[in-house]
């Protein structure tokens, strides 16, 4: 039951996660369909493309699930931090793809929501 204490101490993080899951209901389905143990709150990350065309849910360091045009796909999301900026009235981290993906024509900037 140690994990319950960790989650209770991170109340603000849980509120942000709940808001994000309500905003993007497909994420709930992704979590339901994948067998996994109870996650630490700081392992869950959500990124949204600056133009809003792509939203990604990262549950582990090796896998992410991204939705684009209503289709969810599993991807390897490799991002590197670029800067801080205001997004939805909060200071957020902005990331760009790293490696060869950074040179792709479709390379986007992602804002980390949680």
QUIGI-V976096 format. One record per backbone hydrogen bond with DSSP energy under -1.0 kcal/mol. CO is the residue of the C=O (numbers start at 1). NH is the residue of the N-H. E is the energy in kcal/mol with one decimal. If there is no record, write none. Layout:
BEGIN
{{CO NH E} {CO NH E}}
END
This chain:
BEGIN
{{2 6 -1.5} {3 7 -2.1} {4 8 -2.3} {5 9 -1.9} {10 14 -2.1} {11 15 -2.1} {12 16 -2.1} {13 17 -2.3} {14 18 -2.6} {15 19 -2.3} {16 20 -2.1} {17 21 -2.5} {18 22 -2.0} {19 23 -1.8} {20 24 -2.2} {24 27 -1.8} {25 29 -1.2} {26 30 -2.0} {27 31 -2.2} {28 32 -2.3} {29 33 -2.1} {30 34 -1.0} {40 43 -2.5} {45 58 -3.3} {46 113 -2.8} {47 56 -3.4} {48 111 -3.1} {49 52 -2.3} {54 49 -3.3} {55 67 -2.8} {56 47 -2.5} {57 65 -2.8} {58 45 -2.4} {63 60 -1.1} {64 75 -3.0} {65 57 -3.0} {66 73 -2.5} {67 55 -1.7} {68 71 -1.6} {71 68 -2.2} {73 66 -2.6} {75 64 -2.0} {78 98 -2.1} {80 96 -2.1} {83 94 -3.1} {85 92 -3.1} {87 90 -1.1} {90 87 -3.0} {92 85 -2.2} {93 112 -2.5} {94 82 -3.0} {94 83 -1.2} {95 110 -3.0} {96 80 -2.8} {99 102 -1.2} {100 103 -1.5} {101 104 -1.2} {104 107 -1.6} {109 50 -2.5} {110 95 -3.4} {111 48 -2.3}}
END
